[in-house]
Amino acid sequence: MKVVGLTAIAMVAAFAGCTCCSPKGESLLGEKLEKADYDPKVWYFDAEGNLTANSDQAIWTKCDCWENFELDLEYNLDPAANSGILLYCVDTVNWIPNAVEVQLLDDAAEKWAKDPAYMKNGSLYGHLAPIAAPQKPARQWNRAVLTAQGKFISLAINGVVVLDKADLSKMTDAKKNPDGTAIPPWLSRPWADLPTKGRIGLQGKHAGATVRFRNVKVRKL
């Protein structure tokens, strides 16, 4: 009889008990948000069944063990909307320096016209600009497919690659990016130091403009 170590048994048990580790695509937050950690006074489904929020609070997965995954969703921004997809979060109270944010922004809005490229739609917010800008105008639906594999983040919007294996391990400074650009001071933790496992979140109604999500699916890689 083969004896399995306690550590191995614990790992198997932990995997078996985790409902978010399926390699099959499934709803990230649950059809009724049963997989989500959120304020029901803020996040809700609108009359068309889209997930939206009435203030600037994030909605998070209950599970904090998300690593090596593909996230597939559609998003719709009102004019001047500013939102984001949040990855690897280890502190949902003080999430801004403790999560990786992929920016969702109405780039065409005059309000954001002077923002640097690393704050535009599809960027790794405050760190790395997108390599393309295929998003549709405000109030139209866009599809984002994000792949997180360890320190590497890739993103396609409407079928066009905008982040191609962006390497978080190169982001070792809290003040300067590898290309010499200044990191916003509120992003005070080097992303190279972040764990590559944590919660996934979506940012709510930031900057006074509404964002909507639908078909938010995820699969383990």
C-alpha positions in Angstrom: 0.0 0.0 0.0 1.4 3.4 -1.0 1.4 5.9 1.8 0.6 9.5 0.8 2.2 12.3 2.8 -0.1 14.6 4.8 1.0 17.6 2.8 -0.1 15.9 -0.4 -3.4 14.8 1.1 -4.0 18.4 2.3 -3.3 19.7 -1.2 -5.7 17.3 -2.8 -8.4 18.1 -0.3 -7.9 21.8 -0.8 -8.2 21.5 -4.5 -11.2 19.3 -4.3 -13.0 21.7 -2.0 -12.3 24.7 -4.2 -15.2 25.5 -6.4 -13.3 28.0 -8.6 -10.6 25.6 -9.9 -12.5 24.1 -12.7 -10.8 24.1 -16.2 -14.3 24.5 -17.7 -15.6 27.9 -18.3 -18.1 29.1 -15.7 -19.7 32.2 -14.3 -17.1 34.2 -12.3 -19.5 35.7 -9.8 -22.4 33.3 -10.1 -25.7 33.7 -11.9 -27.2 35.3 -8.7 -23.8 36.7 -7.4 -23.6 33.8 -5.0 -19.9 33.5 -5.6 -19.3 37.3 -5.0 -18.3 39.4 -2.1 -20.1 42.7 -2.6 -22.5 45.3 -1.2 -26.0 44.6 -2.5 -26.9 48.2 -2.2 -24.2 49.0 -4.7 -24.0 46.1 -7.2 -27.1 44.8 -8.9 -28.5 43.5 -12.2 -30.3 46.2 -14.3 -33.5 45.8 -16.3 -31.6 44.2 -19.2 -29.8 41.7 -16.9 -26.4 43.5 -17.0 -24.3 43.7 -13.9 -23.8 47.3 -12.8 -23.1 49.5 -9.8 -24.3 52.8 -8.5 -21.1 53.9 -6.7 -17.4 53.4 -6.6 -17.1 50.1 -4.8 -15.6 46.9 -6.3 -17.2 43.5 -6.4 -14.9 40.6 -5.6 -14.9 36.8 -5.9 -15.4 35.1 -2.6 -12.5 32.8 -3.5 -9.0 34.2 -3.0 -7.2 31.3 -4.8 -7.5 32.6 -8.4 -4.2 32.0 -10.3 -3.5 30.9 -13.9 -6.9 31.7 -15.5 -8.6 33.1 -18.5 -11.3 35.7 -17.9 -13.8 36.4 -20.7 -16.3 39.2 -20.3 -18.1 42.0 -22.1 -18.2 45.6 -20.8 -20.1 48.7 -21.8 -19.0 52.2 -20.7 -21.1 55.3 -20.5 -19.4 58.5 -21.8 -16.3 59.3 -19.6 -16.6 56.0 -17.6 -13.5 54.8 -15.8 -13.5 51.3 -14.4 -11.2 48.3 -14.3 -10.6 44.5 -14.0 -8.7 43.7 -10.8 -6.4 40.7 -10.4 -4.3 39.0 -7.8 -5.9 41.1 -5.0 -4.7 40.3 -1.5 -6.5 43.1 0.4 -10.0 44.1 -0.7 -10.1 46.9 1.8 -6.9 48.6 0.6 -7.0 47.1 -2.9 -5.5 50.0 -4.9 -1.8 49.2 -4.1 -2.5 45.5 -3.5 -4.0 44.4 -6.8 -3.2 44.6 -10.5 -5.6 46.7 -12.4 -6.4 46.4 -16.1 -8.0 49.8 -17.1 -11.4 50.1 -18.7 -11.8 53.7 -19.9 -13.8 55.7 -22.4 -10.7 57.0 -24.1 -12.6 59.4 -26.3 -13.9 61.5 -23.4 -12.3 64.9 -23.2 -12.0 64.4 -19.4 -9.3 61.8 -20.0 -7.7 63.4 -23.1 -4.5 64.4 -21.2 -4.0 61.1 -19.3 -0.8 59.3 -20.2 -1.0 56.2 -22.4 -0.5 53.9 -19.4 -3.9 55.0 -18.0 -5.8 54.4 -21.2 -8.3 51.5 -22.0 -6.6 48.2 -21.9 -3.5 49.4 -20.0 -1.9 47.9 -17.0 -3.0 50.9 -15.0 -0.1 53.2 -14.1 2.5 50.8 -15.5 2.2 49.7 -19.1 0.3 51.2 -22.1 -1.7 49.0 -24.5 -0.2 48.3 -27.9 -3.5 48.9 -29.7 -6.8 50.6 -29.2 -9.6 48.5 -30.7 -12.4 49.5 -28.3 -15.7 50.7 -29.5 -17.3 54.1 -28.7 -19.2 54.7 -25.4 -22.4 52.8 -24.9 -21.3 50.0 -27.2 -20.3 46.5 -26.0 -16.7 45.4 -26.0 -15.4 41.9 -25.4 -12.2 41.5 -23.3 -10.4 38.2 -22.9 -7.7 38.4 -20.2 -5.1 35.7 -19.6 -3.2 35.6 -16.3 -0.4 33.1 -16.0 1.9 33.8 -13.1 3.7 37.1 -13.7 2.5 37.3 -17.3 -0.7 39.2 -18.3 -2.2 39.2 -21.8 -5.4 40.9 -23.0 -7.4 41.0 -26.2 -10.2 43.5 -26.8 -12.6 42.8 -29.6 -10.2 40.1 -30.8 -7.2 42.4 -31.0 -4.2 41.9 -28.6 -3.5 45.0 -26.5 -1.3 43.4 -23.9 1.0 40.7 -25.0 2.5 38.7 -22.0 3.2 41.8 -20.0 5.8 40.8 -17.4 5.0 41.9 -13.8 8.3 40.6 -12.6 10.0 43.6 -14.3 8.0 46.1 -12.3 10.3 46.1 -9.3 10.1 49.7 -8.3 7.2 51.6 -6.7 8.1 55.0 -8.3 9.5 54.2 -11.8 8.4 51.9 -14.5 11.0 49.9 -16.5 10.6 52.5 -19.3 11.3 55.4 -16.9 7.8 56.7 -16.6 6.6 57.7 -13.1 4.2 55.4 -11.3 1.2 57.2 -9.7 2.0 57.6 -6.0 -1.1 55.8 -4.9 0.3 52.6 -6.5 2.8 52.3 -3.7 3.6 48.6 -3.9 5.8 47.1 -6.7 3.8 44.7 -8.7 6.7 42.3 -8.9 6.2 41.8 -5.2 2.5 40.9 -5.5 1.5 37.2 -5.2 0.2 35.7 -8.4 -2.9 34.4 -6.6 -5.8 36.2 -5.1 -9.2 37.6 -5.7 -10.6 38.9 -9.0 -12.7 42.0 -8.9 -14.5 44.6 -11.1 -14.6 48.3 -10.3 -17.9 50.0 -9.9 -19.2 53.5 -10.9 -16.0 55.5 -10.7 -15.7 59.1 -11.8 -19.5 59.5 -12.0 -20.2 57.4 -15.1 -21.8 53.9 -15.3 -20.1 50.7 -16.4 -22.0 47.5 -17.2 -20.8 43.9 -17.5 -22.3 40.8 -18.9 -21.2 37.2 -19.8 -18.5 37.2 -17.2 -16.9 33.8 -17.5 -13.7 32.3 -16.2 -11.8 29.1 -16.6 -8.7 27.7 -14.9 -5.7 27.2 -17.0 
